[in-house]
Amino acid sequence: MLEVHGLAKRYGEVLALHSLSVRVEQGQCLVLLGRNGAGKTTALRCIAGVIVPTSGTVRVDGIDSASDPAAVRAKVGLMPEVPGLYERMSARTYLDYFGSIYDLESALRHRRIEELLEKFELVDAADRWLGSYSKGMRQKIALIRATLHRPRLVLADEPTSALDPDSARRAWEYLKELQDDGCALVICTHSMEEAETLSGQIGIMSAGRALAVGDLAELRGRSGLKSRRELRELPTLQDIYLAIVGNHHELAEPRSA
Amino acid sequence: MSWPSLDRHKAELVARRDLRDATNEIRLILAMVTLTLAIPIASAVGIRALAYFGGGTAVVNRLAVVGAFFVVFIPASFSLVLALEAFVGERERTTIEVLLSTPLKEAEIYAGKVAAVLVVSLGLCYGGLIVYCFAVFPGLGFFPFGVLVALAVSTICQVAAMVAGAVIISLNARTMRAANVMASFIILPMSVVLQVEAALILLGRAELLWGFAALMIVIAAVLLRMGLAGFSREALLAREVGLSKPLRRAIGSVRAAFQGRPGIIRLVWMRRTPIAVAAMGFIAGIALGFAAGRTGAIPGQVVKPVLSSLLGASDGATQGQEALGIFGHNLLAFVLAALLAIFTAGLSGFALTVLPGFLVGYAAALSSWSVALSGVVPNGLVEIPAAIIAGGLAIHIGASAIHMEPSGGWTTRILRALADYTRSLRWLIPALALAAVVEVRFG
């Protein structure tokens, strides 16, 4: 579904992303963890075909993003960290606008909008201007917009950071439903709970590099941490993350050419 | 660059949304409509009062036409505000990233946004103009149809130029505050255009308005093309890193522009096309000057003072002062040509060779070729090639200023062109000094 090879992005003197290679199959989820400025958002933007990578290749559903970026964007649903909603539009009009951009047929579009508004309990607020929405409601609308056209690949940057625990769980359930339908997910997050809930694979990033990619068991092995015998527990993802990033501390320094 | 293909339906989607966004703020709409109606009505009252109290038919008629231009200018300037909001505003609120993540092409977003602003602005402009026409001309007994059509055409281009200028600003400004300040670079030239149009009408040369409208069409087309070329996902989203220490970065950019640049011989070869254009400009200038002198298209009293002032500038001065005067004059022309090239799309570089050529041709038409050439030989053998090289390099500066690429690098290209010009002055300044000495000793 998604094949990324040697992906790099340079902004002037700053190397924001360095040689990222990952593969996400249909129905799989890759969670990218990393501190602020680790290159997660840049990776998502490059994969989404929103910015052009300095080097490397991105293929979505077999389509090379360099040769046909519009076709890649049609298959991808990007949910940026900031929802970026038009404040003077109602949720229905807003979603209808984006559905039209994705060429969703009118009846299907309206049905899907209603279905998702109901799923996220936004039906009552659907005719209010988005400017009056709370942070969490905005994030829900952004998630609906990114998935309205049933993309083959969803790229979400901190999709539940503004949601209450109940809404976050609902969003995770929704993302898992998409996975079950064959959609691939790439999620950037700082929430270990989210990572553990959603992930098949976890990529730990620091200073533009992927330090480790694998499932929880693989990363546990790579982290060098032993099980916490005194508590009779395995190391948590948070322990693993801190251990891996800590081992590569020098990479976290500001980087330039 | 060719104009890219676009899906009109997609562009319409963007346009409709932007249009709705621009028109669903009732206070903004009320302010714009009130101004659009109040200004023509107030102007009409003034003109009618002037006519009633015996302002003189010629004065009233000309003021009535000038008034139409002012009435249109205010709503036309709204286009700048709306365009900045549509481009910089979306960027500032990060809504643009969402739009750019869809399958829409850049050209569809650009066309949709430009169309939405044009519809609102032109609607207001023409609305104001119609109100003004109904309020003023029925009582005056004449209707300047031709002038008003020229105004209508010119207005479309002025609005388009302002919108395209706003896009170029949006690519270089990250906040509305910065964009509003930078908008002065658009509104000031546009107000000059308005003044020139008013001057043409007051001078009774309204027929020249069509030439002005044609010029505005060219300017609008160049700016729209620049905006389209520069409006890219990369330009809008990818340059948000490493923005600290702006002064140090600016100095670094200037320094980098001077590094690794070619020497004069290689530079002349690299810029052979614009230099050839400048050389053609000299020949075209001679031909135009000769034709103008022969046909009397430009009266002698206009050109002769220029020729006399050039010839008589050295009266009473020593040879050293004379040489210094010629050298200073030429050097100033070279420097101004380079600086103005950025704002004139390189026309100032073209003028650097066309104008001297014109004067030679004009002098030849009034006297003879031998007399005309004696004015430029032998110093011209050094001066003219120097002017052709400088003119060509200035044309390249102008070309860099109106050339944008999706990958960015606009500032870098202009800085490099300016650096090449500055470095070439190491050779051109001695050439000008030599020419000045030769002119004084042997001219």
Interface residues (C-beta under 8 A of the other chain):
Chain A: K9 Y11 G12 E13 V14 A16 R45 A48 G49 V50 I51 V52 A70 A71 R73 A74 V76 L78 P80 V82 P83 G84 L85 Y86 E87 R88 M89 Y97 F98 S100 I101 Y102 A142 R145
Chain B: K10 L13 R17 R20 D21 N24 E25 R93 T94 T95 I96 E97 V98 L100 S101 T102 P103 L104 K105 R233 E234 L237 A238 R239 E240 V241 G242 S407
